[in-house]
């Protein structure tokens, strides 16, 4: 493997290989956030609160694993010459392969009339393994960005290409779901109800598509993505930067840095907007707008298609435009989208595609700019890049999991069956929470305006 410096320019093949390294995670994430609650409610027959607790458990495990894995990834010695980041990526991929399939299958070792407690314990075990693997893959993949290049434009491009494949992965999930739901609808007679076995088969087929596709792209990532010689010995020269110009920093030094907290909050808010809306779109469409089941695939497909277009546009965007200005545009689109959703009823529900496009575009902008800000914050201090990204992900997972669990706990329906109160409840969730988080994000953005991201006060440059 050739020696790489921070100013190394990646080839197109290497950019592609890196960009698809998170596809497996993205496929699983789309199913996890969009369909887990529906699967647990309609197929496994858990209560709304229990389904929420399972999702919270997954997010807590992910949140706890992320900074630990980040620390280990930064400090681990590369004994085999394969690369620290890619080693952790491989560990994560294998963990996801052996655990994720069981999350969307009915329990194999439990009877159909098993107690709810037994069902919760069964799924919680596989969720723990899955979230450990997901965190390992995410942290190691993100930590490669500042290690591959220090060129600002190339960092933005890598984040944009990475996000583009995130969107394509989601499009694959929702497109496949649309096909499976449409094929099932055409095969059944008009008034024939959908049976539990049919629902189980649909989730199983969708899960198989995700696992096979994700594993294939993970192999491409490992074959085509370079990783520089390990700097586990704290040797900055491995990145083409001498120790005289860039000093290694301790992990605790980051907590003395004001902008570290601001960017962590910005990253958390961006993920919270995307994750909560992604989770409750299907329930909002079915229970608030009373649309047919096909729309739980069509609308997310529109959202992520618009996000994909925005990802491509951002790769060509002039860096002088400013990340903060672009981020503000994303927040504005989010607020406009939520306002439009508040005005929708079952009588004009077909217009839901308009706020879907706006939210898809705004969410894409927020994700790309928050990741780019994090990469700028790290700068050339790549010896702790996994820890920084891990900390960002920690607050993201904990906030998302807690928010969704609280939403499920306060759900007006205490069983798996829906009631008329669900109509206003899901509309309020889809509108009020993203709008409130967007307002907080604007305040954070104002605090970041006078700050040059990456120009650190307490950390040596």
JOPEZI-V954067 format. One record per residue. N is the residue number from 1. RES is the residue in one small letter. PHI is phi in degrees with one decimal (NA if undefined). PSI is psi as a letter, one per 40 degrees, with the letter a starting at -180 (NA if undefined). D_LAST is the distance of its C-alpha to the last C-alpha in whole Angstrom. Layout:
n:N res:RES phi:PHI psi:PSI d_last:D_LAST
n:N res:RES phi:PHI psi:PSI d_last:D_LAST
This chain:
n:1 res:x phi:NA psi:h d_last:29
n:2 res:x phi:-69.0 psi:i d_last:27
n:3 res:x phi:-70.8 psi:h d_last:23
n:4 res:x phi:-120.9 psi:h d_last:21
n:5 res:x phi:-103.7 psi:i d_last:17
n:6 res:x phi:-65.8 psi:d d_last:15
n:7 res:x phi:-91.2 psi:e d_last:17
n:8 res:x phi:-62.0 psi:h d_last:20
n:9 res:x phi:-95.2 psi:h d_last:23
n:10 res:x phi:-76.1 psi:i d_last:25
n:11 res:x phi:-78.1 psi:i d_last:29
n:12 res:x phi:-61.8 psi:d d_last:31
n:13 res:x phi:-64.1 psi:d d_last:32
n:14 res:x phi:-69.4 psi:d d_last:29
n:15 res:x phi:-61.3 psi:d d_last:28
n:16 res:x phi:-62.7 psi:d d_last:31
n:17 res:x phi:-61.0 psi:d d_last:31
n:18 res:x phi:-64.8 psi:d d_last:28
n:19 res:x phi:-62.1 psi:d d_last:29
n:20 res:x phi:-91.6 psi:e d_last:32
n:21 res:x phi:-70.6 psi:e d_last:30
n:22 res:x phi:-111.8 psi:e d_last:30
n:23 res:x phi:-62.3 psi:d d_last:34
n:24 res:x phi:-58.7 psi:d d_last:36
n:25 res:x phi:-59.4 psi:d d_last:34
n:26 res:x phi:-67.2 psi:d d_last:34
n:27 res:x phi:-62.2 psi:d d_last:38
n:28 res:x phi:-66.0 psi:d d_last:38
n:29 res:x phi:-63.8 psi:d d_last:36
n:30 res:x phi:-61.5 psi:d d_last:39
n:31 res:x phi:-69.8 psi:d d_last:42
n:32 res:x phi:-60.7 psi:d d_last:40
n:33 res:x phi:-77.1 psi:d d_last:39
n:34 res:x phi:-88.9 psi:d d_last:42
n:35 res:x phi:-117.6 psi:e d_last:45
n:36 res:x phi:-63.3 psi:d d_last:45
n:37 res:x phi:-62.1 psi:d d_last:46
n:38 res:x phi:-65.7 psi:d d_last:49
n:39 res:x phi:-62.2 psi:d d_last:50
n:40 res:x phi:-67.0 psi:d d_last:50
n:41 res:x phi:-79.6 psi:d d_last:52
n:42 res:x phi:-91.6 psi:d d_last:54
n:43 res:x phi:-101.2 psi:d d_last:55
n:44 res:x phi:-78.1 psi:d d_last:54
n:45 res:x phi:68.6 psi:f d_last:55
n:46 res:x phi:-82.6 psi:i d_last:53
n:47 res:x phi:-71.2 psi:i d_last:53
n:48 res:x phi:-59.5 psi:d d_last:50
n:49 res:x phi:-65.1 psi:d d_last:48
n:50 res:x phi:-65.2 psi:d d_last:48
n:51 res:x phi:-62.0 psi:d d_last:47
n:52 res:x phi:-65.5 psi:d d_last:44
n:53 res:x phi:-64.9 psi:d d_last:44
n:54 res:x phi:-64.3 psi:d d_last:43
n:55 res:x phi:-65.6 psi:d d_last:40
n:56 res:x phi:-62.0 psi:d d_last:39
n:57 res:x phi:-56.9 psi:d d_last:39
n:58 res:x phi:-61.8 psi:d d_last:37
n:59 res:x phi:-68.6 psi:d d_last:34
n:60 res:x phi:-67.0 psi:d d_last:34
n:61 res:x phi:-59.8 psi:d d_last:34
n:62 res:x phi:-60.5 psi:d d_last:31
n:63 res:x phi:-62.6 psi:d d_last:29
n:64 res:x phi:-73.2 psi:d d_last:30
n:65 res:x phi:-71.5 psi:d d_last:29
n:66 res:x phi:-58.7 psi:d d_last:26
n:67 res:x phi:-67.2 psi:d d_last:23
n:68 res:x phi:-65.6 psi:d d_last:25
n:69 res:x phi:-64.4 psi:d d_last:25
n:70 res:x phi:-60.2 psi:d d_last:22
n:71 res:x phi:-64.1 psi:d d_last:21
n:72 res:x phi:-64.8 psi:d d_last:24
n:73 res:x phi:-65.5 psi:d d_last:22
n:74 res:x phi:-71.2 psi:d d_last:19
n:75 res:x phi:-96.7 psi:e d_last:21
n:76 res:x phi:-65.9 psi:h d_last:24
n:77 res:x phi:-83.5 psi:i d_last:24
n:78 res:x phi:-89.1 psi:g d_last:26
n:79 res:x phi:-71.8 psi:d d_last:29
n:80 res:x phi:-103.9 psi:e d_last:31
n:81 res:x phi:73.3 psi:e d_last:29
n:82 res:x phi:-88.3 psi:d d_last:29
n:83 res:x phi:109.1 psi:h d_last:25
n:84 res:x phi:-63.4 psi:d d_last:24
n:85 res:x phi:-64.6 psi:d d_last:24
n:86 res:x phi:-70.2 psi:d d_last:27
n:87 res:x phi:-64.9 psi:d d_last:29
n:88 res:x phi:-66.8 psi:d d_last:28
n:89 res:x phi:-62.7 psi:d d_last:29
n:90 res:x phi:-65.6 psi:d d_last:32
n:91 res:x phi:-60.4 psi:d d_last:33
n:92 res:x phi:-63.8 psi:d d_last:32
n:93 res:x phi:-60.8 psi:d d_last:35
n:94 res:x phi:-63.6 psi:d d_last:37
n:95 res:x phi:-64.6 psi:d d_last:37
n:96 res:x phi:-66.9 psi:d d_last:38
n:97 res:x phi:-59.4 psi:d d_last:41
n:98 res:x phi:-87.2 psi:e d_last:43
n:99 res:x phi:-120.7 psi:d d_last:42
n:100 res:x phi:-59.4 psi:d d_last:42
n:101 res:x phi:-54.7 psi:d d_last:46
n:102 res:x phi:-74.6 psi:e d_last:47
n:103 res:x phi:-72.8 psi:d d_last:45
n:104 res:x phi:-120.6 psi:f d_last:48
n:105 res:x phi:-126.1 psi:i d_last:51
n:106 res:x phi:-63.7 psi:i d_last:53
n:107 res:x phi:-51.6 psi:h d_last:53
n:108 res:x phi:-81.7 psi:d d_last:55
n:109 res:x phi:-109.3 psi:e d_last:56
n:110 res:x phi:-115.2 psi:i d_last:57
n:111 res:x phi:-70.7 psi:i d_last:61
n:112 res:x phi:-63.4 psi:d d_last:61
n:113 res:x phi:-101.0 psi:f d_last:62
n:114 res:x phi:-62.8 psi:i d_last:59
n:115 res:x phi:-64.5 psi:i d_last:58
n:116 res:x phi:-61.1 psi:d d_last:55
n:117 res:x phi:-61.6 psi:d d_last:53
n:118 res:x phi:-64.6 psi:d d_last:53
n:119 res:x phi:-63.9 psi:d d_last:52
n:120 res:x phi:-62.8 psi:d d_last:49
n:121 res:x phi:-63.1 psi:d d_last:48
n:122 res:x phi:-58.7 psi:d d_last:49
n:123 res:x phi:-71.1 psi:d d_last:46
n:124 res:x phi:-63.1 psi:d d_last:44
n:125 res:x phi:-65.1 psi:d d_last:44
n:126 res:x phi:-69.3 psi:d d_last:43
n:127 res:x phi:-62.3 psi:d d_last:41
n:128 res:x phi:-62.0 psi:d d_last:39
n:129 res:x phi:-65.3 psi:d d_last:38
n:130 res:x phi:-60.3 psi:d d_last:38
n:131 res:x phi:-70.9 psi:d d_last:35
n:132 res:x phi:-60.8 psi:d d_last:33
n:133 res:x phi:-64.2 psi:d d_last:33
n:134 res:x phi:-62.2 psi:d d_last:32
n:135 res:x phi:-64.8 psi:d d_last:29
n:136 res:x phi:-60.1 psi:d d_last:28
n:137 res:x phi:-67.8 psi:d d_last:29
n:138 res:x phi:-64.1 psi:d d_last:27
n:139 res:x phi:-63.7 psi:d d_last:24
n:140 res:x phi:-65.1 psi:d d_last:24
n:141 res:x phi:-70.2 psi:d d_last:24
n:142 res:x phi:-65.3 psi:d d_last:22
n:143 res:x phi:-66.6 psi:e d_last:19
n:144 res:x phi:-74.3 psi:d d_last:20
n:145 res:x phi:-59.9 psi:d d_last:19
n:146 res:x phi:-67.3 psi:e d_last:15
n:147 res:x phi:-80.6 psi:d d_last:16
n:148 res:x phi:-80.3 psi:d d_last:19
n:149 res:x phi:-157.6 psi:i d_last:17
n:150 res:x phi:-111.0 psi:e d_last:14
n:151 res:x phi:-76.5 psi:h d_last:16
n:152 res:x phi:-57.2 psi:d d_last:17
n:153 res:x phi:-63.6 psi:d d_last:20
n:154 res:x phi:-71.1 psi:d d_last:21
n:155 res:x phi:-61.5 psi:d d_last:19
n:156 res:x phi:-62.2 psi:d d_last:21
n:157 res:x phi:-64.5 psi:d d_last:24
n:158 res:x phi:-62.5 psi:d d_last:24
n:159 res:x phi:-64.2 psi:d d_last:24
n:160 res:x phi:-68.5 psi:d d_last:27
n:161 res:x phi:-64.9 psi:d d_last:29
n:162 res:x phi:-60.5 psi:d d_last:28
n:163 res:x phi:-69.0 psi:d d_last:29
n:164 res:x phi:-60.4 psi:d d_last:32
n:165 res:x phi:-74.6 psi:d d_last:33
n:166 res:x phi:-60.9 psi:d d_last:33
n:167 res:x phi:-65.7 psi:d d_last:35
n:168 res:x phi:-61.3 psi:d d_last:37
n:169 res:x phi:-63.9 psi:d d_last:38
n:170 res:x phi:-65.2 psi:d d_last:39
n:171 res:x phi:-60.6 psi:d d_last:41
n:172 res:x phi:-61.7 psi:d d_last:43
n:173 res:x phi:-63.5 psi:d d_last:43
n:174 res:x phi:-73.8 psi:d d_last:45
n:175 res:x phi:-65.7 psi:d d_last:47
n:176 res:x phi:-65.3 psi:d d_last:48
n:177 res:x phi:-63.1 psi:d d_last:49
n:178 res:x phi:-60.4 psi:d d_last:51
n:179 res:x phi:-63.0 psi:d d_last:53
n:180 res:x phi:-65.3 psi:d d_last:54
n:181 res:x phi:-68.9 psi:d d_last:55
n:182 res:x phi:-67.9 psi:d d_last:57
n:183 res:x phi:-64.3 psi:d d_last:58
n:184 res:x phi:-68.0 psi:d d_last:59
n:185 res:x phi:-64.6 psi:d d_last:61
n:186 res:x phi:-73.2 psi:d d_last:63
n:187 res:x phi:-78.5 psi:d d_last:64
n:188 res:x phi:-89.2 psi:i d_last:65
n:189 res:x phi:-68.6 psi:i d_last:68
n:190 res:x phi:-57.3 psi:d d_last:68
n:191 res:x phi:-104.3 psi:e d_last:69
n:192 res:x phi:-79.8 psi:h d_last:68
n:193 res:x phi:-69.8 psi:i d_last:65
n:194 res:x phi:-82.2 psi:h d_last:62
n:195 res:x phi:-86.8 psi:i d_last:62
n:196 res:x phi:-63.0 psi:d d_last:60
n:197 res:x phi:-64.4 psi:d d_last:60
n:198 res:x phi:-67.0 psi:d d_last:59
n:199 res:x phi:-60.9 psi:d d_last:56
n:200 res:x phi:-61.0 psi:d d_last:55
n:201 res:x phi:-64.0 psi:d d_last:56
n:202 res:x phi:-62.2 psi:d d_last:53
n:203 res:x phi:-65.8 psi:d d_last:50
n:204 res:x phi:-64.1 psi:d d_last:51
n:205 res:x phi:-64.1 psi:d d_last:51
n:206 res:x phi:-65.6 psi:d d_last:48
n:207 res:x phi:-63.6 psi:d d_last:46
n:208 res:x phi:-62.4 psi:d d_last:47
n:209 res:x phi:-58.7 psi:d d_last:46
n:210 res:x phi:-64.8 psi:d d_last:43
n:211 res:x phi:-68.1 psi:d d_last:43
n:212 res:x phi:-66.3 psi:d d_last:44
n:213 res:x phi:-64.3 psi:d d_last:42
n:214 res:x phi:-63.3 psi:d d_last:39
n:215 res:x phi:-62.7 psi:d d_last:39
n:216 res:x phi:-62.3 psi:d d_last:40
n:217 res:x phi:-71.1 psi:d d_last:37
n:218 res:x phi:-64.5 psi:d d_last:35
n:219 res:x phi:-63.3 psi:d d_last:36
n:220 res:x phi:-60.2 psi:d d_last:35
n:221 res:x phi:-59.1 psi:d d_last:32
n:222 res:x phi:-68.7 psi:d d_last:32
n:223 res:x phi:-78.4 psi:d d_last:34
n:224 res:x phi:-109.3 psi:e d_last:32
n:225 res:x phi:-97.5 psi:h d_last:28
n:226 res:x phi:-81.2 psi:i d_last:26
n:227 res:x phi:-135.6 psi:h d_last:23
n:228 res:x phi:-64.9 psi:i d_last:21
n:229 res:x phi:-54.7 psi:i d_last:22
n:230 res:x phi:-59.6 psi:h d_last:21
n:231 res:x phi:-104.4 psi:f d_last:18
n:232 res:x phi:-64.1 psi:e d_last:19
n:233 res:x phi:-89.9 psi:e d_last:19
n:234 res:x phi:61.0 psi:f d_last:15
n:235 res:x phi:-97.5 psi:h d_last:15
n:236 res:x phi:-69.1 psi:e d_last:12
n:237 res:x phi:-66.2 psi:e d_last:15
n:238 res:x phi:-62.2 psi:d d_last:17
n:239 res:x phi:-107.5 psi:e d_last:15
n:240 res:x phi:77.3 psi:e d_last:15
n:241 res:x phi:-125.6 psi:h d_last:11
n:242 res:x phi:-76.6 psi:i d_last:12
n:243 res:x phi:-66.7 psi:e d_last:11
n:244 res:x phi:-75.2 psi:d d_last:10
n:245 res:x phi:-100.4 psi:d d_last:7
n:246 res:x phi:-131.9 psi:h d_last:6
n:247 res:x phi:-92.5 psi:i d_last:7
n:248 res:x phi:-65.6 psi:i d_last:9
n:249 res:x phi:-118.8 psi:i d_last:10
n:250 res:x phi:-85.4 psi:i d_last:13
n:251 res:x phi:-64.3 psi:d d_last:15
n:252 res:x phi:-67.6 psi:d d_last:16
n:253 res:x phi:-61.4 psi:d d_last:12
n:254 res:x phi:-62.6 psi:d d_last:13
n:255 res:x phi:-74.4 psi:e d_last:16
n:256 res:x phi:-93.1 psi:e d_last:15
n:257 res:x phi:-100.0 psi:h d_last:13
n:258 res:x phi:-60.2 psi:d d_last:16
n:259 res:x phi:-71.3 psi:e d_last:15
n:260 res:x phi:-58.7 psi:d d_last:15
n:261 res:x phi:-71.9 psi:d d_last:19
n:262 res:x phi:-64.1 psi:d d_last:20
n:263 res:x phi:-71.8 psi:d d_last:19
n:264 res:x phi:-62.0 psi:d d_last:20
n:265 res:x phi:-67.1 psi:d d_last:23
n:266 res:x phi:-64.8 psi:d d_last:23
n:267 res:x phi:-63.2 psi:d d_last:23
n:268 res:x phi:-61.0 psi:d d_last:26
n:269 res:x phi:-64.6 psi:d d_last:28
n:270 res:x phi:-61.8 psi:d d_last:28
n:271 res:x phi:-68.0 psi:d d_last:29
n:272 res:x phi:-64.2 psi:d d_last:32
n:273 res:x phi:-60.2 psi:d d_last:33
n:274 res:x phi:-69.9 psi:d d_last:34
n:275 res:x phi:-67.6 psi:d d_last:35
n:276 res:x phi:-67.7 psi:d d_last:37
n:277 res:x phi:-65.3 psi:d d_last:39
n:278 res:x phi:-63.6 psi:d d_last:39
n:279 res:x phi:-69.5 psi:d d_last:41
n:280 res:x phi:-102.7 psi:e d_last:43
n:281 res:x phi:-55.6 psi:d d_last:44
n:282 res:x phi:-58.6 psi:d d_last:47
n:283 res:x phi:-69.8 psi:d d_last:49
n:284 res:x phi:-63.0 psi:d d_last:48
n:285 res:x phi:-67.5 psi:d d_last:50
n:286 res:x phi:-81.6 psi:d d_last:53
n:287 res:x phi:-94.6 psi:d d_last:54
n:288 res:x phi:-94.3 psi:d d_last:53
n:289 res:x phi:-99.2 psi:e d_last:54
n:290 res:x phi:55.7 psi:f d_last:56
n:291 res:x phi:-86.2 psi:i d_last:55
n:292 res:x phi:-70.7 psi:i d_last:56
n:293 res:x phi:-65.2 psi:d d_last:54
n:294 res:x phi:-60.0 psi:d d_last:53
n:295 res:x phi:-70.2 psi:e d_last:51
n:296 res:x phi:-72.4 psi:e d_last:49
n:297 res:x phi:-106.4 psi:d d_last:48
n:298 res:x phi:-66.9 psi:d d_last:48
n:299 res:x phi:-65.4 psi:d d_last:46
n:300 res:x phi:-59.4 psi:d d_last:43
n:301 res:x phi:-63.1 psi:d d_last:44
n:302 res:x phi:-66.2 psi:d d_last:44
n:303 res:x phi:-58.8 psi:d d_last:40
n:304 res:x phi:-78.8 psi:d d_last:38
n:305 res:x phi:-67.4 psi:d d_last:40
n:306 res:x phi:-66.0 psi:d d_last:39
n:307 res:x phi:-66.0 psi:d d_last:35
n:308 res:x phi:-64.4 psi:d d_last:36
n:309 res:x phi:-61.2 psi:d d_last:37
n:310 res:x phi:-65.8 psi:d d_last:34
n:311 res:x phi:-60.5 psi:d d_last:31
n:312 res:x phi:-65.5 psi:d d_last:33
n:313 res:x phi:-64.7 psi:d d_last:32
n:314 res:x phi:-71.8 psi:d d_last:29
n:315 res:x phi:-68.4 psi:d d_last:28
n:316 res:x phi:-101.2 psi:e d_last:29
n:317 res:x phi:-74.7 psi:h d_last:28
n:318 res:x phi:-69.6 psi:h d_last:26
n:319 res:x phi:-57.0 psi:d d_last:22
n:320 res:x phi:-67.8 psi:e d_last:23
n:321 res:x phi:-59.8 psi:d d_last:25
n:322 res:x phi:98.1 psi:h d_last:22
n:323 res:x phi:-62.2 psi:d d_last:22
n:324 res:x phi:-68.2 psi:d d_last:23
n:325 res:x phi:-66.2 psi:d d_last:26
n:326 res:x phi:-66.1 psi:d d_last:27
n:327 res:x phi:-62.6 psi:d d_last:26
n:328 res:x phi:-61.6 psi:d d_last:29
n:329 res:x phi:-60.7 psi:d d_last:31
n:330 res:x phi:-61.5 psi:d d_last:31
n:331 res:x phi:-66.7 psi:d d_last:32
n:332 res:x phi:-63.4 psi:d d_last:35
n:333 res:x phi:-63.3 psi:d d_last:36
n:334 res:x phi:-63.8 psi:d d_last:36
n:335 res:x phi:-64.9 psi:d d_last:38
n:336 res:x phi:-63.2 psi:d d_last:40
n:337 res:x phi:-62.1 psi:d d_last:41
n:338 res:x phi:-65.1 psi:d d_last:42
n:339 res:x phi:-62.3 psi:d d_last:44
n:340 res:x phi:-65.7 psi:d d_last:46
n:341 res:x phi:-66.7 psi:d d_last:46
n:342 res:x phi:-64.2 psi:d d_last:48
n:343 res:x phi:-85.0 psi:e d_last:50
n:344 res:x phi:-79.4 psi:i d_last:52
n:345 res:x phi:-131.4 psi:i d_last:55
n:346 res:x phi:-67.9 psi:e d_last:57
n:347 res:x phi:-78.4 psi:d d_last:59
n:348 res:x phi:-119.9 psi:f d_last:56
n:349 res:x phi:-63.4 psi:d d_last:54
n:350 res:x phi:-62.6 psi:d d_last:54
n:351 res:x phi:-78.8 psi:e d_last:51
n:352 res:x phi:-63.3 psi:e d_last:49
n:353 res:x phi:-66.4 psi:d d_last:47
n:354 res:x phi:-66.9 psi:d d_last:46
n:355 res:x phi:-64.0 psi:d d_last:44
n:356 res:x phi:-63.7 psi:d d_last:43
n:357 res:x phi:-64.0 psi:d d_last:41
n:358 res:x phi:-63.7 psi:d d_last:39
n:359 res:x phi:-70.0 psi:d d_last:38
n:360 res:x phi:-63.4 psi:d d_last:37
n:361 res:x phi:-68.2 psi:d d_last:35
n:362 res:x phi:-64.7 psi:d d_last:33
n:363 res:x phi:-63.6 psi:d d_last:32
n:364 res:x phi:-62.6 psi:d d_last:31
n:365 res:x phi:-60.1 psi:d d_last:29
n:366 res:x phi:-63.7 psi:d d_last:28
n:367 res:x phi:-65.8 psi:d d_last:27
n:368 res:x phi:-66.9 psi:d d_last:25
n:369 res:x phi:-68.7 psi:d d_last:23
n:370 res:x phi:-67.6 psi:d d_last:22
n:371 res:x phi:-67.6 psi:d d_last:21
n:372 res:x phi:-65.4 psi:d d_last:19
n:373 res:x phi:-62.0 psi:d d_last:17
n:374 res:x phi:-64.4 psi:d d_last:16
n:375 res:x phi:-63.9 psi:d d_last:15
n:376 res:x phi:-66.1 psi:d d_last:13
n:377 res:x phi:-61.2 psi:d d_last:11
n:378 res:x phi:-67.4 psi:d d_last:11
n:379 res:x phi:58.5 psi:b d_last:9
n:380 res:x phi:-94.4 psi:e d_last:8
n:381 res:x phi:-87.6 psi:f d_last:8
n:382 res:x phi:-72.7 psi:e d_last:12
n:383 res:x phi:-66.4 psi:e d_last:13
n:384 res:x phi:-126.6 psi:f d_last:14
n:385 res:x phi:-64.1 psi:d d_last:15
n:386 res:x phi:-65.9 psi:d d_last:18
n:387 res:x phi:-64.8 psi:d d_last:18
n:388 res:x phi:-64.5 psi:d d_last:16
n:389 res:x phi:-62.9 psi:d d_last:19
n:390 res:x phi:-64.9 psi:d d_last:22
n:391 res:x phi:-66.3 psi:d d_last:21
n:392 res:x phi:-59.7 psi:d d_last:21
n:393 res:x phi:-67.9 psi:d d_last:25
n:394 res:x phi:-58.6 psi:d d_last:26
n:395 res:x phi:-68.8 psi:d d_last:26
n:396 res:x phi:-64.4 psi:d d_last:28
n:397 res:x phi:-65.2 psi:d d_last:30
n:398 res:x phi:-64.9 psi:d d_last:31
n:399 res:x phi:-68.6 psi:d d_last:32
n:400 res:x phi:-65.4 psi:d d_last:34
n:401 res:x phi:-63.4 psi:d d_last:36
n:402 res:x phi:-64.6 psi:d d_last:37
n:403 res:x phi:-62.2 psi:d d_last:37
n:404 res:x phi:-66.7 psi:d d_last:40
n:405 res:x phi:-63.2 psi:d d_last:41
n:406 res:x phi:-64.9 psi:d d_last:42
n:407 res:x phi:-60.6 psi:d d_last:44
n:408 res:x phi:-70.7 psi:d d_last:46
n:409 res:x phi:-64.7 psi:d d_last:47
n:410 res:x phi:-88.5 psi:e d_last:48
n:411 res:x phi:-61.0 psi:h d_last:50
n:412 res:x phi:-64.9 psi:d d_last:53
n:413 res:x phi:-94.2 psi:h d_last:55
n:414 res:x phi:-90.3 psi:e d_last:55
n:415 res:x phi:-115.9 psi:a d_last:56
n:416 res:x phi:-79.1 psi:e d_last:55
n:417 res:x phi:-85.4 psi:i d_last:58
n:418 res:x phi:-91.8 psi:i d_last:57
n:419 res:x phi:-132.6 psi:i d_last:58
n:420 res:x phi:-58.4 psi:d d_last:59
n:421 res:x phi:-65.3 psi:e d_last:56
n:422 res:x phi:-62.3 psi:d d_last:53
n:423 res:x phi:-58.7 psi:d d_last:54
n:424 res:x phi:-75.3 psi:d d_last:52
n:425 res:x phi:-65.3 psi:d d_last:50
n:426 res:x phi:-69.8 psi:d d_last:48
n:427 res:x phi:-65.0 psi:d d_last:48
n:428 res:x phi:-64.0 psi:d d_last:46
n:429 res:x phi:-62.3 psi:d d_last:44
n:430 res:x phi:-70.5 psi:d d_last:43
n:431 res:x phi:-104.3 psi:d d_last:43
n:432 res:x phi:-71.9 psi:d d_last:42
n:433 res:x phi:-66.7 psi:d d_last:39
n:434 res:x phi:-61.6 psi:d d_last:37
n:435 res:x phi:-65.4 psi:d d_last:37
n:436 res:x phi:-63.5 psi:d d_last:36
n:437 res:x phi:-65.9 psi:d d_last:33
n:438 res:x phi:-62.4 psi:d d_last:32
n:439 res:x phi:-63.3 psi:d d_last:33
n:440 res:x phi:-63.0 psi:d d_last:30
n:441 res:x phi:-63.1 psi:d d_last:28
n:442 res:x phi:-63.2 psi:d d_last:29
n:443 res:x phi:-63.5 psi:d d_last:28
n:444 res:x phi:-64.0 psi:d d_last:24
n:445 res:x phi:-63.1 psi:d d_last:24
n:446 res:x phi:-63.3 psi:d d_last:25
n:447 res:x phi:-68.2 psi:d d_last:22
n:448 res:x phi:-83.7 psi:e d_last:20
n:449 res:x phi:-54.2 psi:d d_last:21
n:450 res:x phi:-80.1 psi:e d_last:19
n:451 res:x phi:-100.3 psi:h d_last:16
n:452 res:x phi:-87.0 psi:h d_last:13
n:453 res:x phi:-63.5 psi:h d_last:13
n:454 res:x phi:100.1 psi:e d_last:9
n:455 res:x phi:-88.8 psi:g d_last:8
n:456 res:x phi:-91.7 psi:i d_last:7
n:457 res:x phi:-81.8 psi:d d_last:9
n:458 res:x phi:-97.2 psi:e d_last:9
n:459 res:x phi:-100.2 psi:h d_last:6
n:460 res:x phi:-62.5 psi:i d_last:4
n:461 res:x phi:-103.5 psi:NA d_last:0
